[in-house]
Amino acid sequence: MKYVFFYDETEHSRKINYKTVTANNYCDNFITGIVGWKEKENNCISDRYLAFESKYDYRKTSGELKSLTMKTKDFSLGLASLNRNTIEFYEDLVSQFDEKIIIYFSVFSKIEYVINQLFTNYHNSMFGNTDYMKYSIIKAINVYRPQSVIEAVYKEPKIFVKELRSFLEDRIIKNQANSILKKHENKAFEEILILLDDTEVPETLEWAYFASFDGFKKLLKEMNIANYKLMIDCEGKKSHTLNSAISVGLQNVTEEDSKEYVGIRMADMFVGLISRLMQSLKISLIGDYKDGKIKKTLLDSGWFALNQRQLDLYKKLYQVICENNDYWYKSFSGIYSDDLVTFVSLLQFMNHFSDVEEICSNKIEMQPEYYNSFVCRRLRERYKIMGSKLLINPIAGDDKDYFYY
């Protein structure tokens, strides 16, 4: 039986340069998505989606309904921000992804790719977990956003290690004001400083696309799919994305025009929705560390001031992402997966409410605390998996039990 799959990515994923990483709305996540189905279902799924596009013809740009129609302001408080004029659109969109449609998405930190290049010759052993150190660096850069370090990545790669060292030394000093709370962070930073003594900065730092396709290849193997075709949105003359797909061993891969293939447009809309929600969630949870003080950062209670339609939409999105076609590799991430864990946790948290009355009866003002505790538990589970990697395989590790959520 033959399957057809379609790939696209968030519109800002390829725009990785000095200007984008220093902007206030910089998104560290490189998010890609693939949708697919059995070839025999193609006409039915295409006709249904074309009817959806026709209903929202006024949202089209240059004849196409693209994820650019999704406005960031629509998700400032998650789905609670959607009003009567916008929620129907997203309800109809999510309803397109039923059990017949296979979804796959990957979320990778752009900073992680740089860190992996720095430590390409370091591997886990019984004497140390290099992945822990990589994770600590990536998280520190994402949390504290040290501009000198981020700028060095794209402006002057040769001084990146110097700037990273300076940042870590400065954080160790600042953390001494909260020695009990920041004890483990300081220990990790001190170990990283030792490791930095032997690192060499690559001459160039360029983004590679193969990681997201590596996860999709694992999904195909898990689903026992050998007969397939993968169509990628045409990106230009260099075809970096196409070549990356081929480099990981995918076959029957072609570049196609999104105007000609419903599936490519569906992948674009799917990954666009995930990206908007994840970015809004991340922005809402970013703390202010400019004064060096440690403060708890919670979501605004407005995230939980939902009406029934908004809650039902969370439940529908939960079903699409967490329940339909429940394969292990339907989502894929790297060492730093905090943003993905936080996003999936939001869907799980919202799904456990039977109705909006249950939210109100448990006090809306307390929901940010409850959600925070829920996410922390999920992250601790993640850390345990990271820590057990050496026990799974002291030489290479079992990636299925470590990298992915």
ZIQUINOR-V423875 format. One record per pair of residues at least 12 apart in sequence whose C-alpha atoms are under 7 Angstrom apart, sorted by the first residue. I is the first residue (numbers start at 0). J is the second residue. Records with the same first field share a line. If there is no record, write none. Layout:
I->J ; J
This chain:
0->226
1->37 ; 38 ; 226 ; 227
2->35 ; 36 ; 37 ; 38 ; 226 ; 227 ; 228
3->35 ; 36 ; 37 ; 38 ; 227 ; 228 ; 229
4->33 ; 34 ; 35 ; 36 ; 228 ; 229 ; 230
5->33 ; 34 ; 35 ; 229 ; 230 ; 231 ; 262 ; 263 ; 266
6->32 ; 33 ; 34 ; 230 ; 231 ; 232 ; 263 ; 266
7->31 ; 32 ; 33 ; 231 ; 232 ; 263 ; 266 ; 267
8->30 ; 31 ; 32 ; 267 ; 270
9->30 ; 31 ; 270 ; 271 ; 274
12->29 ; 30
16->153
17->150 ; 153 ; 154
20->149
21->150
27->108 ; 109 ; 110
28->106 ; 107 ; 108 ; 109
29->106 ; 107 ; 108 ; 109
30->105 ; 106 ; 107 ; 270 ; 274
31->104 ; 105 ; 106 ; 211 ; 270
32->103 ; 104 ; 105 ; 266 ; 270
33->102 ; 103 ; 104 ; 266
34->100 ; 101 ; 102 ; 103 ; 262 ; 266
35->100 ; 101 ; 102
36->99 ; 100 ; 101
45->261
48->95
52->64
63->258
65->264 ; 267 ; 268
66->267 ; 268 ; 271
71->275
74->275 ; 276 ; 279
75->279
76->301 ; 302
77->276 ; 279 ; 302
78->309
79->302 ; 303 ; 304 ; 305 ; 309
90->312
93->316
96->319
97->319
98->323 ; 324
101->324
102->329
103->329 ; 330
104->329 ; 330 ; 331
105->211 ; 330 ; 331 ; 332
106->331 ; 332 ; 339
107->332 ; 333
108->335
110->137
111->137
113->204
114->133
117->198 ; 199 ; 200
118->198
124->393 ; 394
125->389 ; 393
130->334
132->187 ; 191
134->334 ; 335
135->187
137->335
143->288
147->162
148->162 ; 163
156->200
157->200
164->192
167->188
171->185
173->291
208->240 ; 243
209->243 ; 244 ; 247
212->244 ; 247
213->247
214->328 ; 331
216->249
217->328
218->328 ; 329
228->251 ; 252
229->251 ; 252 ; 253
230->252 ; 253 ; 254 ; 255
231->253 ; 254 ; 255
232->254 ; 255 ; 256 ; 257 ; 263
233->254 ; 255 ; 256
241->254
277->342
281->338
283->298
284->296 ; 297 ; 298
297->367 ; 368 ; 371
298->367
299->367
300->363 ; 364 ; 366 ; 367
303->363 ; 366
304->363
305->355
306->355
307->354 ; 355
313->346 ; 349 ; 350
314->350
317->346 ; 347 ; 350
330->403 ; 404
331->403 ; 404
332->402 ; 403 ; 404
333->402 ; 403
334->402
341->374
344->374
348->370
384->400 ; 401
385->401
388->401
